[in-house]
């Protein structure tokens, strides 16, 4: 099995990402969407294109407020979107702490 992730290269364009997977050919080639890698402006549209081909999801969380709620993007909406596209696989959770001070309000 081979997984291709949207990691700061040509796979960041979801249509090209899917083209690579189709052209590579093997039936055991899947996407590994990483929630935290798409720009917030295009995140949901991009995820909608590749989630139906996902085998595993990298559920990265980076920035948190003082209550440890994710603030860098709508993490819950990403999970709901994955479920809407029928994803029932593994979420590989990771966190990346930033040096920003937590919000106070």
Secondary structure, 3 states (H helix, E strand, C coil): CEEEECCCCHHHCHHHHHHHHHHHCCCCEEEECEHHHCCCCCHHHHHHHHHHHECEEEEEECCECCCCCECCCCHHHHHHHHHHCCCCCEEEEEECCCCCCCCCC
